[in-house]
């Protein structure tokens, strides 16, 4: 991926490389191309700003970060002739709401002085023609159920999804299963309150949902925060447990640990989230915080103006 990124940058004459904080390809490409870079945090659960994360991310696989001194990175540096050069960083972006660990204003990184910049998270899940039901207001509370794009394919994914479907079947609610990865025939009979929607962009349906039930992925968590929707998480893998902790600590949702998850516990938690106003109020507060942050367009205008100066 790193070589391909370098080749692509050379082909179209890149003036700036924007890369995620847990990806090495963009960082190394910026050095190889000799152009400035912008580092973007892409996690709800953590940021390199957070105390102790820089060191923990080097040793804890949960963070998904490839350390700078890992053999694969050192080999790439040698192959590309980069030596020990680092990218010319114009800034680092933290897209989290302030009450979830994000920034209220710009601040310098005490590690190297690079400015940290706040930015509004804006979800994008691709385009699609929305089905008719998504364009109508639901007669009952609408629940979005999703396990993302990876979790359904992992061992136990079908069983985990079946458990959630059974739990939500007991509620007086419309449940939208946003999942095009699972073989529905493997799930057995589906309850009457379930709409198997296949792929549907979360950005197209969350604004009308009363609850999101999911696996704790950063993308789903952040999208729900953007739309001010309470969340129920059954987290497993990656940094999903860290996402669950952020959500529960802020009061915008509940989490049921997989080890103790059964249909009764999940249904009880979902019922609380649908009926207790405190969760929707807290989620609305976070949505308001995020709406007040600089948009990506505003930030990139500033960054590119600085790069051209």
LUMDOTOR-152562 format. One record per residue (C-alpha): x, y, z. Coordinates in Angstrom, 1 decimal, padded with zeros to 4 digits. Layout:
% LUMDOTOR-152562
+--------+--------+--------+
!      x !      y !      z !
+--------+--------+--------+
!      X !      Y !      Z !
...
+--------+--------+--------+
% end
This chain:
% LUMDOTOR-152562
+--------+--------+--------+
!      x !      y !      z !
+--------+--------+--------+
!  000.0 !  000.0 !  000.0 !
!  002.8 !  002.4 !  000.8 !
!  004.5 !  002.0 ! -002.6 !
!  001.1 !  002.4 ! -004.3 !
!  000.4 !  005.6 ! -002.4 !
!  003.8 !  007.0 ! -003.3 !
!  003.3 !  006.2 ! -007.0 !
! -000.2 !  007.7 ! -007.0 !
!  001.1 !  010.9 ! -005.3 !
!  003.8 !  011.2 ! -008.0 !
!  001.4 !  010.6 ! -010.8 !
! -000.9 !  013.4 ! -010.0 !
!  001.6 !  015.7 ! -008.3 !
!  000.3 !  015.7 ! -004.8 !
!  000.9 !  018.9 ! -002.8 !
! -000.4 !  017.5 !  000.5 !
! -000.8 !  014.1 !  002.0 !
! -003.7 !  013.5 !  004.5 !
! -003.4 !  010.3 !  006.5 !
! -005.0 !  008.6 !  009.5 !
! -003.0 !  008.5 !  012.7 !
! -003.0 !  004.7 !  012.8 !
! -001.8 !  004.3 !  009.2 !
!  001.9 !  004.3 !  008.2 !
!  001.4 !  004.4 !  004.4 !
!  000.4 !  008.0 !  004.1 !
!  003.0 !  009.2 !  006.6 !
!  005.8 !  007.5 !  004.7 !
!  004.4 !  008.6 !  001.4 !
!  004.6 !  012.3 !  002.5 !
!  008.3 !  011.8 !  003.4 !
!  009.0 !  010.1 !  000.1 !
!  007.1 !  012.8 ! -001.9 !
!  008.7 !  015.7 !  000.0 !
!  005.3 !  017.4 !  000.6 !
!  003.6 !  018.5 !  003.8 !
!  001.2 !  016.2 !  005.6 !
! -001.9 !  016.4 !  007.8 !
! -002.6 !  013.7 !  010.3 !
! -006.3 !  012.9 !  011.1 !
! -007.5 !  011.0 !  014.1 !
! -010.1 !  008.5 !  013.0 !
! -011.2 !  007.0 !  016.3 !
! -013.9 !  007.9 !  018.8 !
! -012.2 !  005.9 !  021.6 !
! -008.7 !  007.3 !  021.6 !
! -006.4 !  009.9 !  020.2 !
! -002.6 !  010.3 !  020.3 !
! -003.4 !  013.4 !  022.4 !
! -004.7 !  011.2 !  025.3 !
! -002.4 !  010.6 !  028.2 !
! -000.4 !  007.4 !  027.8 !
! -001.8 !  006.5 !  024.4 !
!  001.4 !  007.2 !  022.4 !
!  003.3 !  004.6 !  024.4 !
!  000.3 !  002.2 !  024.8 !
! -000.4 !  002.3 !  021.0 !
!  003.1 !  000.9 !  020.3 !
!  002.6 ! -002.2 !  022.4 !
! -001.1 ! -002.9 !  022.6 !
! -002.6 ! -004.5 !  019.5 !
! -006.1 ! -003.2 !  020.5 !
! -005.1 !  000.2 !  019.1 !
! -004.3 ! -001.2 !  015.6 !
! -001.2 !  001.0 !  015.3 !
!  002.0 ! -000.2 !  013.5 !
!  004.9 !  001.3 !  015.5 !
!  007.5 !  003.5 !  013.8 !
!  010.2 !  001.0 !  014.8 !
!  008.5 ! -002.1 !  013.6 !
!  010.4 ! -004.3 !  011.2 !
!  008.0 ! -003.7 !  008.3 !
!  008.2 !  000.1 !  008.7 !
!  012.0 !  000.0 !  008.9 !
!  012.2 ! -002.1 !  005.8 !
!  009.9 !  000.3 !  003.9 !
!  012.0 !  003.3 !  005.0 !
!  015.2 !  001.6 !  003.7 !
!  013.6 !  000.5 !  000.4 !
!  012.3 !  004.1 ! -000.2 !
!  015.5 !  005.7 !  000.9 !
!  013.8 !  007.7 !  003.6 !
!  016.4 !  007.4 !  006.4 !
!  015.0 !  008.8 !  009.6 !
!  013.2 !  011.7 !  008.0 !
!  009.7 !  012.6 !  009.3 !
!  006.9 !  014.3 !  007.4 !
!  006.5 !  018.1 !  007.6 !
!  003.2 !  018.0 !  009.6 !
!  001.0 !  021.0 !  009.3 !
! -001.3 !  019.8 !  012.0 !
! -003.1 !  016.9 !  013.6 !
! -006.9 !  016.7 !  013.7 !
! -009.0 !  015.3 !  016.6 !
! -012.5 !  014.8 !  015.3 !
! -014.1 !  014.0 !  018.7 !
! -016.6 !  016.1 !  020.6 !
! -015.0 !  018.0 !  023.5 !
! -017.0 !  016.1 !  026.1 !
! -015.7 !  012.8 !  024.6 !
! -012.0 !  013.8 !  024.8 !
! -011.9 !  016.2 !  021.9 !
! -010.7 !  019.8 !  021.6 !
! -012.5 !  023.1 !  022.2 !
! -009.8 !  025.1 !  020.5 !
! -006.4 !  024.6 !  018.9 !
! -003.5 !  023.5 !  021.1 !
!  000.1 !  022.6 !  020.5 !
!  001.2 !  019.0 !  021.0 !
!  003.6 !  019.0 !  024.0 !
!  005.5 !  016.2 !  022.3 !
!  006.6 !  018.0 !  019.2 !
!  004.8 !  021.4 !  019.0 !
!  002.6 !  020.4 !  016.0 !
! -000.8 !  022.0 !  016.4 !
! -003.8 !  019.9 !  017.3 !
! -007.0 !  021.1 !  015.5 !
! -010.6 !  020.4 !  016.4 !
! -012.9 !  019.2 !  013.5 !
! -016.5 !  018.1 !  013.2 !
! -016.9 !  014.4 !  012.4 !
! -019.1 !  014.1 !  009.3 !
! -020.3 !  010.5 !  008.5 !
! -020.2 !  009.2 !  005.0 !
! -021.2 !  005.7 !  004.1 !
! -021.5 !  006.0 !  000.3 !
! -024.5 !  006.9 ! -001.8 !
! -027.7 !  004.8 ! -002.3 !
! -031.3 !  005.1 ! -003.3 !
! -033.2 !  004.9 ! -000.1 !
! -036.1 !  002.5 !  000.1 !
! -039.6 !  003.7 !  000.6 !
! -039.8 !  002.8 !  004.3 !
! -036.8 !  005.0 !  005.0 !
! -038.6 !  008.1 !  003.5 !
! -041.6 !  007.7 !  005.8 !
! -041.8 !  008.4 !  009.5 !
! -042.1 !  005.1 !  011.4 !
! -045.3 !  004.4 !  013.3 !
! -043.2 !  002.9 !  016.1 !
! -039.7 !  003.8 !  017.4 !
! -037.1 !  002.8 !  014.7 !
! -034.0 !  000.9 !  015.8 !
! -031.0 !  000.5 !  013.5 !
! -029.2 ! -002.8 !  014.1 !
! -025.8 ! -003.2 !  012.5 !
! -022.6 ! -005.1 !  013.1 !
! -020.6 ! -003.1 !  010.6 !
! -018.8 ! -004.7 !  007.6 !
! -016.3 ! -006.9 !  009.4 !
! -018.0 ! -008.4 !  012.5 !
! -020.6 ! -010.4 !  010.6 !
! -017.9 ! -012.2 !  008.7 !
! -016.0 ! -013.2 !  011.8 !
! -016.5 ! -016.6 !  013.6 !
! -019.6 ! -016.3 !  015.7 !
! -020.9 ! -013.3 !  013.7 !
! -024.1 ! -015.0 !  012.6 !
! -024.9 ! -016.2 !  016.2 !
! -024.2 ! -012.7 !  017.6 !
! -026.6 ! -011.2 !  015.1 !
! -029.3 ! -013.8 !  015.8 !
! -029.1 ! -013.0 !  019.5 !
! -029.6 ! -009.3 !  018.9 !
! -032.5 ! -010.0 !  016.6 !
! -034.2 ! -012.2 !  019.2 !
! -033.7 ! -009.6 !  021.9 !
! -035.2 ! -006.8 !  019.9 !
! -038.1 ! -008.9 !  018.7 !
! -039.6 ! -008.4 !  022.1 !
! -039.9 ! -004.7 !  021.8 !
! -042.7 ! -002.6 !  020.3 !
! -040.3 ! -001.1 !  017.7 !
! -039.4 ! -001.3 !  014.0 !
! -035.9 ! -002.9 !  013.7 !
! -033.9 ! -002.1 !  010.6 !
! -031.1 ! -004.6 !  010.0 !
! -028.5 ! -002.7 !  008.0 !
! -026.3 ! -005.6 !  006.9 !
! -025.4 ! -006.9 !  003.4 !
! -022.7 ! -009.3 !  004.6 !
! -024.7 ! -011.9 !  006.4 !
! -026.5 ! -014.8 !  004.6 !
! -030.0 ! -014.2 !  005.9 !
! -031.0 ! -017.8 !  005.3 !
! -028.5 ! -018.8 !  008.0 !
! -030.4 ! -016.7 !  010.6 !
! -033.5 ! -018.8 !  010.4 !
! -037.0 ! -017.3 !  010.7 !
! -037.0 ! -013.5 !  011.2 !
! -039.5 ! -011.7 !  013.5 !
! -042.3 ! -009.6 !  012.1 !
! -040.8 ! -006.3 !  013.4 !
! -037.5 ! -006.7 !  011.5 !
! -036.8 ! -005.1 !  008.1 !
! -033.8 ! -006.8 !  006.4 !
! -032.5 ! -003.7 !  004.6 !
! -029.3 ! -005.0 !  003.2 !
! -026.8 ! -002.2 !  002.5 !
! -028.3 !  001.2 !  003.5 !
! -026.1 !  004.2 !  004.4 !
! -026.3 !  005.0 !  008.1 !
! -026.2 !  008.7 !  007.1 !
! -029.5 !  008.1 !  005.3 !
! -031.4 !  006.5 !  008.1 !
! -030.0 !  007.5 !  011.5 !
! -031.6 !  010.9 !  011.7 !
! -035.0 !  009.1 !  012.1 !
! -033.9 !  006.4 !  014.5 !
! -034.6 !  006.3 !  018.2 !
! -031.8 !  003.8 !  018.9 !
! -028.7 !  002.2 !  017.3 !
! -027.7 ! -001.3 !  018.4 !
! -024.2 ! -002.2 !  017.3 !
! -020.9 ! -003.8 !  017.9 !
! -018.9 ! -000.8 !  019.0 !
! -017.1 !  000.1 !  015.8 !
! -015.7 !  003.6 !  015.7 !
! -017.6 !  004.5 !  012.5 !
! -021.0 !  003.5 !  013.8 !
! -020.4 !  005.0 !  017.2 !
! -019.3 !  008.4 !  015.6 !
! -022.2 !  008.4 !  013.2 !
! -024.7 !  007.9 !  016.0 !
! -023.1 !  010.7 !  018.0 !
! -023.3 !  013.0 !  014.9 !
! -027.1 !  012.4 !  014.7 !
! -027.7 !  012.5 !  018.4 !
! -029.0 !  008.9 !  018.6 !
! -028.7 !  006.8 !  021.8 !
! -026.6 !  003.7 !  021.5 !
! -026.6 !  000.1 !  022.8 !
! -023.3 ! -001.6 !  022.3 !
! -022.3 ! -005.3 !  022.6 !
! -018.6 ! -004.7 !  022.0 !
! -016.0 ! -007.2 !  020.9 !
! -012.6 ! -006.9 !  019.2 !
! -010.4 ! -004.0 !  018.1 !
! -011.0 ! -000.9 !  020.2 !
! -014.8 ! -001.5 !  020.5 !
! -014.7 ! -001.9 !  024.3 !
! -013.0 !  001.5 !  024.4 !
! -015.8 !  003.0 !  022.3 !
! -018.3 !  001.4 !  024.7 !
! -016.6 !  003.0 !  027.6 !
! -016.7 !  006.5 !  026.0 !
! -020.4 !  006.1 !  025.2 !
! -021.4 !  004.9 !  028.6 !
! -019.2 !  007.4 !  030.5 !
! -020.8 !  010.3 !  028.6 !
! -024.3 !  008.9 !  029.2 !
! -025.3 !  008.6 !  025.6 !
! -025.8 !  004.8 !  025.7 !
! -025.4 !  001.5 !  027.4 !
! -023.2 ! -001.5 !  026.9 !
! -023.7 ! -005.2 !  027.5 !
! -020.5 ! -007.2 !  027.7 !
! -020.5 ! -010.2 !  025.3 !
! -019.7 ! -012.5 !  028.2 !
! -022.9 ! -011.7 !  029.9 !
! -025.1 ! -010.9 !  026.9 !
! -028.3 ! -012.7 !  026.6 !
! -031.7 ! -011.8 !  025.0 !
! -033.2 ! -010.6 !  028.3 !
! -030.3 ! -008.3 !  029.2 !
! -030.1 ! -006.8 !  025.7 !
! -033.9 ! -006.2 !  025.6 !
! -033.9 ! -004.6 !  029.0 !
! -031.1 ! -002.2 !  028.0 !
! -032.8 ! -001.4 !  024.7 !
! -036.1 ! -000.7 !  026.5 !
! -034.3 !  001.7 !  028.9 !
! -032.7 !  003.6 !  026.0 !
! -036.0 !  004.0 !  024.3 !
! -037.9 !  005.3 !  027.3 !
! -035.4 !  007.1 !  029.6 !
! -035.1 !  010.7 !  028.3 !
! -031.6 !  011.2 !  029.9 !
! -029.9 !  009.2 !  027.1 !
! -031.5 !  011.2 !  024.3 !
! -030.8 !  014.4 !  026.1 !
! -027.1 !  013.6 !  026.5 !
! -026.9 !  012.4 !  022.9 !
! -028.5 !  015.7 !  021.8 !
! -025.9 !  017.6 !  023.8 !
! -023.1 !  015.8 !  022.0 !
! -024.7 !  016.4 !  018.6 !
! -024.9 !  020.1 !  019.4 !
! -021.2 !  020.1 !  020.5 !
! -020.2 !  018.5 !  017.2 !
! -022.3 !  020.9 !  015.1 !
! -020.3 !  023.8 !  016.6 !
! -017.0 !  022.4 !  015.6 !
! -015.2 !  023.5 !  012.3 !
! -016.3 !  021.5 !  009.3 !
! -013.8 !  019.5 !  007.3 !
! -014.3 !  022.0 !  004.4 !
! -013.5 !  025.0 !  006.7 !
! -010.4 !  023.2 !  008.1 !
! -009.0 !  022.1 !  004.7 !
! -009.4 !  025.7 !  003.3 !
! -007.3 !  026.9 !  006.2 !
! -004.7 !  024.1 !  005.8 !
! -004.3 !  024.5 !  002.1 !
! -004.0 !  028.2 !  002.3 !
! -001.2 !  027.7 !  004.8 !
!  000.5 !  025.1 !  002.6 !
!  000.4 !  027.5 ! -000.4 !
!  001.8 !  030.4 !  001.6 !
+--------+--------+--------+
% end
